[in-house]
């Protein structure tokens, strides 16, 4: 939505926009919102991202200050008073000031010592905390904010008790055991932390190797000192003064670094932001913002923030996570940025800056990339296992007008033989943007509408945003006001900002009591017109405030416990997401898995639902950037993510829309969405040929749902993402390290997007030493090579990896629910040893019974001409059982050097024929593989099929 136009209507451009303002007169408000705003939005055809609405580093004092510092220019930091306390290593950290420093300081108090604590956890994880010493006589009266609820509750149970610390003879260095083969080295003077390999002493990660650590301590304001900051007419009172933290982190042996979403980029690897060869020097910004029509390649922050970076190279992988919810700016420093470091050294240096908070940092030693991801997941958690319908296709638009429109769209999918599982309603379905309500003129019978969808196995999603309309007749607002549940402004009054509902206030979801209250709003009793098949979409939860600085909440707003908004800004969306997911969980009495999509996110959001990449645009560059954006989210824990198919803004040309569907069919989250100013773009509105192409793309997704659901299960257990960069599967293949256009789905499928209009050919790099089989025609291609391939309109290049077995379903129904009892197809792609393996996970697709053992988990192994199915169900989980009568109707063999004629099935000594056949059951498919037809073995049983 074009918020700049909205704001220009609400406020005069010649005067400052106050962060908090009194409501406009009702008559004027009604005129502006109902008449003028839609008029301006309708006639405004182009409104791009406006750079000047958002602060850059030079306009952000803490970032500007930190960037002026040069290596080792700050007073030297010294570690002292080391001891082991409660199994942690604790110490004091303070600058070493010369006599000249003391004299020149005048009335400036000597900096108080900081408290340092090192803790070691299972699996090679180091945690570093540095904070003020609140026991000191001159300690500040207010403690700095530590982010709760992100680290898993049981993480501390995995801490290793440190019995002692080893030191060198001169006492200048202390070392700690980290894990087998790794140790932590703490240098005392000057302060430095290094994680290294024991045997070789090779460093892996180090902090403060360049002496850039600075911690601005809380202090009293001096007479005449001005702490206020101003930006575009807004004033941040900053009552607690400067309190920023900055330090350098080096990744040794690294060739590339990745992570720290969210930014739009066509590159998966993070590019240098400062140093030799960098033309436009701007750090990566982590500050959750409502950015519309964002640029496809920019370091500016978008809707979510995860301060987790991982490195990779031939020497291994490592990771660093700073648990801090304040604004953060991060530089990736080009080789040669430091005069003392030669360009091209075997190290990547980074510089981390935050407005406030504490140092609460985690070091992950790997050594492999999957090890790093699993170590990070052990801190922040894995994704919540979704219901099966949620990983299928979703149809959304701002807005489906009324119940008749919903029925017409639903019928259109059936008429054109296109499956879908979820239909979405945006903000216009409500009564005047009052969430948990319905416009009873347009949606007079919402329960009946949902039940009609449910009868076809389909679901509905409605939007619920955090801005609550300030209307005394609106029960949600009245309750929140009476209970004192809103975020406060700097004066202590309920914060009043502007969003879609006009004058609005925002629930203070930092407060557990408020989250509990918010969760209750989703009960069937409280949310009138809702049904058990209705799920939720959280938008605008950065939080977005149209008349706020940078379209956001003022930093000096106050939360539960007196916490300033600046301290928790990036985690607000997570708390709102958490409370909403808890509400759906309670609605189903803890038995129904929630589905909640959120735009804003932070580390840990994966435990509460899905994420999408926000307000993208209908252009080829945005299609290209969607891949590294989703891959980056997966690498930082958010595996369940996707981008709006076709672009939210603008009208995609038909070729672009088709290519987007073909690519998005492989996104973990697959949803089409569009702005209300765009032309309607349901899949059947672009002519018969393009309808057929889009139908085929959606059918590919539905055929792969058994494989995807199994991968979601893996991600929920291990933290390994569904959609993966090539180097995650091929960590020693250098050609894969900087590939941003192709990706893996699990271990078995590689996909290459088509990102240019009218593209006739594409170069595809296939990593590894084994072959790859084209999923369109079964043709084999050599690994470790780049292949120039002809591009066809009916598909994008996709390949199955030799050595893999991929389960599929080829009976296409209206929805996933109706596919539950359909038979399976196993596609076996043999490697050079004529072997392959794969897995299949099945449960009821909706409840939590799987946590008590109610699931089927099979391993398929083909070796020595024999396919074996065996269980890998955990024997310790047998409280409940899940059964399935589904059978295997086809087994497709790719890569057999000869053509066997029959197969023998055991038990039973039953023979069946092997014949040439197609890869799919779609009409017109040619015979390109060997097919074992109707073996009719039950998917839940142990069995063996011998190829003769």
VENVENJO-V403206 format. One record per run of one state. SS is the DSSP state (H for helix, E for strand, L for the rest). FROM is the first residue (numbers start at 1). TO is the last residue. If there is no record, write none. Layout:
SS	FROM	TO
SS	FROM	TO
This chain:
L	1	2
H	3	10
L	11	25
H	26	43
L	44	50
H	51	53
L	54	56
H	57	59
L	60	60
H	61	67
L	68	76
E	77	85
L	86	87
E	88	95
L	96	98
H	99	104
L	105	113
E	114	121
L	122	124
E	125	132
L	133	154
H	155	158
E	159	160
L	161	165
E	166	167
L	168	172
E	173	179
L	180	181
E	182	187
L	188	188
E	189	189
L	190	191
E	192	197
L	198	202
E	203	207
L	208	213
E	214	215
L	216	228
E	229	231
L	232	233
E	234	236
L	237	244
E	245	252
L	253	255
E	256	259
L	260	273
E	274	274
L	275	283
E	284	286
L	287	303
E	304	304
L	305	307
E	308	313
L	314	315
E	316	322
L	323	327
E	328	333
L	334	346
E	347	354
L	355	358
E	359	364
L	365	368
H	369	380
L	381	387
H	388	391
L	392	392
E	393	395
L	396	402
H	403	415
L	416	421
E	422	425
L	426	426
H	427	429
L	430	430
E	431	431
L	432	433
E	434	434
L	435	445
H	446	454
L	455	458
E	459	463
L	464	466
E	467	469
L	470	474
H	475	483
L	484	485
E	486	486
L	487	487
E	488	488
L	489	493
E	494	494
L	495	496
E	497	499
L	500	501
E	502	507
L	508	511
H	512	520
L	521	533
E	534	538
L	539	543
E	544	544
L	545	548
H	549	551
E	552	552
L	553	557
E	558	559
H	560	562
E	563	564
H	565	587
L	588	591
E	592	592
L	593	595
E	596	598
L	599	600
E	601	601
L	602	604
H	605	607
L	608	609
E	610	612
L	613	616
E	617	617
L	618	619
H	620	635
L	636	640
E	641	642
L	643	644
E	645	645
L	646	648
E	649	649
L	650	653
H	654	664
L	665	669
E	670	672
L	673	687
H	688	703
L	704	704
H	705	718
L	719	722
E	723	724
L	725	725
H	726	729
L	730	733
H	734	736
L	737	741
E	742	745
L	746	748
E	749	752
L	753	760
E	761	766
L	767	771
E	772	774
L	775	779
E	780	781
L	782	784
E	785	790
L	791	797
E	798	801
L	802	803
E	804	808
L	809	816
H	817	819
L	820	823
E	824	829
L	830	835
E	836	842
L	843	846
E	847	847
L	848	848
H	849	852
L	853	855
E	856	863
L	864	865
E	866	871
L	872	886
E	887	894
L	895	901
E	902	906
L	907	909
E	910	917
L	918	928
E	929	938
L	939	942
E	943	947
L	948	948
